[in-house]
Amino acid sequence: MPVTRALLTPAAWIWAAATARRIARTAAADPGVPVICVGNLTVGGVGKTPIVRALAERLAAQGVEVHLLSRGYGGRLEGPVQVDPQRHAGADVGDEPLMLARDFPVWVARDRAAGARAAAAAGAQVIVMDDGHQNPSVAKTLSLVVVDGETRGGEWPFGDGRVFPAGPMREPLAVGLARADASIVLLPADLAGVDAELAAQLAARPLWVARLQAAAPPPSGPQLGFAGVGKPWKVERALRAAGCDLADFAPFSDHFAYDDATLRALAARAEQFAAGLVTTEKDWVRLPPAWRERVAAWPVRAVFDAPEALDALLVRLLDADPAATRLGG
């Protein structure tokens, strides 16, 4: 492994330099409304989407017209297009936008600046952008980076700190943190707190803690769980922690495209245990319609430990932006 990292180090230097050059040279477009970016510093999933939903819910609860913006990873449509859950499938717009569009206006656009303009033209007072911390094309009013605070086997959220492809980082840690207004460490509900060493690394910026909590109990009786997300083991752990009687669990790659043969195999395995089928909301929206009636979607939500601090920041953000509607006003 050290030899492989050494061989990939020159490619990592090129990647980091190209990212820095792109960020420095790209003129950010201002859509005319505040943009809150929820990004991350590593490749792969860290839990940005639950944070996006939580922010949108807090804004909407204060009467703000909030729209969400995504690149639509895994979808074929380039956009800008507003996601319609009745018309679009995950293959069209991506699974996360399709899931969120059941609750909020969601826009998918490969060109983030064009997507932000479309959302603003459609009446958005605030845009929450899912991912894009390394995308300089849209002017960001607030940049938040999400850090996965749940580790397994002693792994570190930033690995060895090397940049892709030699390591897991999208850019050097210090560089990415310098552009962030705050960090959000995402923890499971039953973990006591943030690792002290991790908290010290993130201390240069305000630090909030959010926890993934079950929004509903898991289905009763024996269940066969499955998930195609960045870290499927976290779904298995969360289901067990929530009291689910898991007879078995099947992990798949992130954004896995479930076909009929795979789902029939899962159903046959479940029958061996006289079990039901349960998966995440993100996976559920990718299922063929005929299978959605046979699989339970288990929802989880991100809940902030100190929501009043977050609300205070949002109030200051919107009050300071003349294009924004005042929170609660």
C-alpha positions in Angstrom: 0.0 0.0 0.0 2.8 2.6 0.8 4.3 1.9 -2.6 1.0 2.4 -4.3 0.5 5.7 -2.5 4.0 6.8 -3.5 3.3 6.0 -7.2 0.0 8.0 -7.0 1.5 11.0 -5.2 2.4 12.9 -8.4 -1.2 12.4 -9.7 -2.4 13.8 -6.3 -0.2 16.9 -6.7 -1.7 17.5 -10.2 -5.2 17.0 -8.9 -4.7 19.4 -6.0 -3.1 22.0 -8.2 -5.8 21.8 -10.8 -8.5 22.2 -8.1 -6.8 25.2 -6.6 -6.3 26.8 -10.0 -9.9 26.3 -11.0 -11.1 27.8 -7.7 -8.8 30.8 -8.1 -9.6 31.5 -11.7 -13.3 31.0 -11.9 -15.6 34.0 -11.5 -18.4 33.1 -9.2 -21.9 34.0 -10.4 -24.3 35.7 -8.0 -27.8 34.4 -8.5 -29.2 37.3 -6.5 -30.3 35.3 -3.4 -28.2 33.8 -0.6 -26.6 30.4 -1.3 -25.7 28.0 1.5 -23.3 25.3 0.3 -23.2 22.0 2.2 -20.0 20.3 1.0 -17.2 18.0 2.2 -13.5 17.6 1.9 -13.3 13.9 1.1 -14.4 11.7 -1.8 -17.5 9.6 -1.2 -20.5 10.1 1.0 -20.3 11.7 4.5 -23.9 12.5 5.1 -24.4 15.9 3.4 -28.0 15.2 2.2 -29.5 14.8 5.8 -27.8 18.1 6.6 -29.2 19.8 3.5 -32.7 18.6 4.6 -32.2 19.8 8.2 -31.2 23.3 7.0 -34.1 23.5 4.6 -36.5 22.5 7.3 -35.2 25.1 9.7 -35.4 27.8 7.0 -38.9 26.7 5.8 -40.2 26.7 9.4 -39.3 30.4 9.5 -41.3 31.2 6.4 -38.4 31.3 4.0 -38.9 30.0 0.5 -36.0 27.6 0.2 -35.0 25.7 -2.9 -32.4 23.0 -3.1 -29.7 22.6 -5.8 -27.9 19.5 -6.8 -25.6 18.3 -9.6 -27.9 15.2 -9.9 -25.2 12.6 -9.6 -26.2 9.4 -11.3 -29.0 11.1 -13.4 -29.0 11.6 -17.1 -30.6 15.1 -17.3 -28.2 18.0 -17.5 -30.7 20.6 -16.5 -31.5 23.0 -15.2 -34.6 21.1 -14.4 -36.9 21.1 -11.4 -37.3 17.6 -10.1 -40.9 16.2 -10.3 -41.3 13.0 -8.2 -44.3 12.1 -10.3 -42.5 12.3 -13.6 -38.8 11.7 -12.9 -36.9 8.6 -11.8 -33.6 8.3 -10.1 -32.0 7.5 -13.5 -33.2 10.9 -14.6 -32.2 13.2 -11.8 -30.3 11.1 -9.2 -31.5 9.4 -6.1 -30.9 12.2 -3.5 -32.6 15.0 -5.5 -35.6 12.6 -6.1 -35.8 11.8 -2.4 -35.6 15.5 -1.3 -38.1 16.6 -4.0 -40.9 15.0 -2.0 -40.6 17.8 0.5 -38.9 20.8 -1.2 -38.4 22.3 -4.6 -35.2 20.8 -5.9 -33.2 21.8 -9.0 -30.8 19.6 -10.9 -28.1 21.2 -13.0 -24.7 20.2 -14.2 -24.1 23.9 -14.6 -24.5 25.0 -10.9 -24.7 28.7 -11.8 -27.5 28.1 -14.3 -29.3 26.0 -11.7 -29.0 28.7 -9.1 -30.4 31.3 -11.5 -33.3 29.0 -12.4 -34.1 28.5 -8.7 -34.0 32.3 -8.0 -36.2 33.0 -11.0 -38.7 30.4 -9.7 -39.0 32.3 -6.4 -36.3 30.9 -4.2 -35.4 33.3 -1.3 -32.5 31.0 -0.2 -30.8 28.2 -2.1 -29.2 25.3 -0.2 -26.7 23.6 -2.5 -25.9 19.9 -1.9 -22.2 19.5 -2.5 -20.1 22.1 -4.3 -17.5 23.3 -1.8 -14.9 22.8 -4.5 -17.1 24.2 -7.2 -16.4 28.0 -7.6 -19.0 28.8 -10.2 -21.7 30.0 -7.7 -21.1 32.8 -5.2 -21.6 31.3 -1.7 -23.1 33.3 1.2 -22.2 30.5 3.6 -20.0 27.5 3.1 -20.4 24.5 5.5 -18.3 21.3 5.4 -19.6 18.1 6.7 -17.3 15.7 8.4 -18.2 12.0 9.2 -17.5 11.7 12.9 -18.3 8.0 13.1 -15.2 5.8 12.4 -14.7 2.1 12.2 -11.6 0.2 13.1 -9.6 3.3 14.1 -10.0 4.9 10.6 -9.6 8.7 10.5 -12.2 10.8 8.7 -9.4 12.3 6.5 -7.4 9.1 6.1 -3.7 9.9 5.9 -4.5 13.4 4.6 -3.4 12.7 1.1 -5.3 14.1 -1.9 -7.0 11.8 -4.4 -6.0 9.5 -6.0 -3.3 8.9 -3.4 -5.8 9.4 -0.5 -9.4 10.3 0.2 -9.1 14.1 0.2 -10.6 16.3 -2.5 -8.1 19.0 -1.6 -5.7 19.5 1.3 -7.4 19.8 4.7 -6.1 23.2 5.6 -7.0 24.6 2.2 -10.5 23.3 2.3 -11.2 24.4 5.9 -9.9 27.9 5.1 -12.8 28.5 2.7 -15.4 27.1 5.1 -17.4 29.3 7.4 -18.2 26.3 9.8 -17.7 22.6 10.1 -20.5 20.1 10.9 -19.5 16.8 12.5 -22.2 14.2 11.8 -22.5 11.5 14.5 -24.8 8.6 15.2 -27.4 9.3 18.0 -25.7 6.9 20.4 -22.1 8.3 20.2 -21.2 10.5 23.1 -19.4 13.3 21.3 -16.7 14.4 18.9 -13.3 12.9 19.1 -11.0 15.4 20.9 -8.3 15.2 18.2 -10.8 15.7 15.4 -12.4 18.7 17.2 -8.9 20.2 17.6 -8.2 19.9 13.9 -11.5 21.6 13.1 -11.2 24.3 15.8 -10.2 27.1 13.3 -13.8 27.5 12.3 -17.1 27.3 14.3 -18.0 23.6 14.9 -21.5 22.2 15.2 -22.5 18.6 16.0 -25.5 16.9 14.2 -26.7 13.4 14.9 -28.4 11.0 12.6 -31.6 9.8 14.3 -34.4 7.5 13.3 -37.4 9.5 12.1 -39.6 6.4 12.6 -39.1 3.0 14.2 -37.8 0.2 11.9 -40.3 -2.3 10.7 -41.3 -4.9 13.2 -40.3 -8.6 12.9 -37.3 -10.1 11.2 -35.9 -8.0 8.4 -33.4 -8.3 5.6 -31.7 -4.9 5.2 -29.8 -3.7 2.2 -28.2 -0.4 1.2 -26.2 1.1 -1.7 -24.7 4.1 0.0 -21.2 5.4 0.7 -20.8 3.4 3.9 -23.4 0.6 4.0 -22.1 -0.7 7.3 -23.4 2.5 9.0 -26.9 1.7 7.8 -26.6 -1.8 9.3 -25.3 -0.4 12.5 -28.0 2.2 12.7 -30.8 -0.3 12.1 -29.5 -2.6 14.9 -29.1 0.4 17.2 -32.7 1.3 16.5 -33.9 -2.1 17.6 -34.4 -3.7 14.2 -34.4 -7.5 14.2 -31.9 -7.9 11.3 -31.7 -11.4 10.0 -29.2 -10.4 7.4 -27.8 -7.4 5.7 -26.6 -6.9 2.1 -24.2 -4.0 1.2 -24.1 -2.5 -2.3 -21.9 0.2 -3.9 -23.1 3.8 -3.6 -25.9 4.7 -6.0 -26.3 1.1 -6.9 -28.9 0.5 -9.7 -31.2 -2.2 -8.5 -32.4 -4.5 -11.2 -35.2 -7.1 -11.0 -32.7 -10.0 -10.7 -30.9 -8.4 -7.7 -34.2 -7.7 -6.0 -35.6 -11.2 -6.6 -32.4 -12.6 -5.0 -32.8 -10.3 -2.0 -36.5 -11.4 -1.7 -35.5 -15.0 -1.9 -32.9 -14.5 0.8 -35.5 -12.8 3.0 -37.9 -15.7 2.5 -35.4 -18.0 4.0 -35.6 -16.0 7.3 -39.3 -15.3 7.0 -38.2 -11.7 6.9 -39.4 -8.4 5.4 -37.1 -6.1 3.3 -35.9 -2.7 4.6 -33.6 -0.1 3.1 -32.9 3.6 3.2 -35.0 6.3 1.7 -32.2 7.0 -0.8 -32.2 3.4 -1.9 -36.0 3.1 -2.0 -36.4 5.9 -4.6 -34.1 3.9 -6.9 -36.3 0.8 -6.8 -38.5 -0.1 -9.7 -42.1 1.1 -8.8 -43.4 -2.5 -8.5 -40.8 -3.2 -5.8 -41.5 -0.2 -3.7 -44.6 -1.8 -2.3 -42.6 -4.8 -1.1 -39.7 -2.9 0.6 -40.0 -0.6 3.6 -38.1 2.7 3.5 -36.5 3.6 6.8 -36.1 7.3 7.3 -33.4 9.0 9.3 -32.9 12.7 10.0 -30.0 14.9 11.1 -30.7 16.8 14.4 -28.4 19.5 15.6 -27.1 19.4 19.2 -27.4 23.2 19.4 -30.0 24.3 16.9 -30.2 27.8 18.4 -26.6 28.6 17.4 -27.4 27.5 13.9 -30.6 29.6 13.8 -28.6 32.6 15.0 -26.1 32.3 12.2 -28.9 32.0 9.6 -30.6 35.1 11.0 -27.3 37.1 10.7 -26.7 35.7 7.2 -30.1 36.7 5.9 -30.1 40.1 7.7 -26.8 40.9 6.2 -27.9 40.0 2.6 -30.1 42.7 1.0 -31.4 40.1 -1.5 -32.7 37.9 1.3 -36.1 37.9 3.1 -35.5 38.2 6.8 -35.8 35.0 8.7 -39.1 35.0 10.4 -40.1 38.3 8.7 
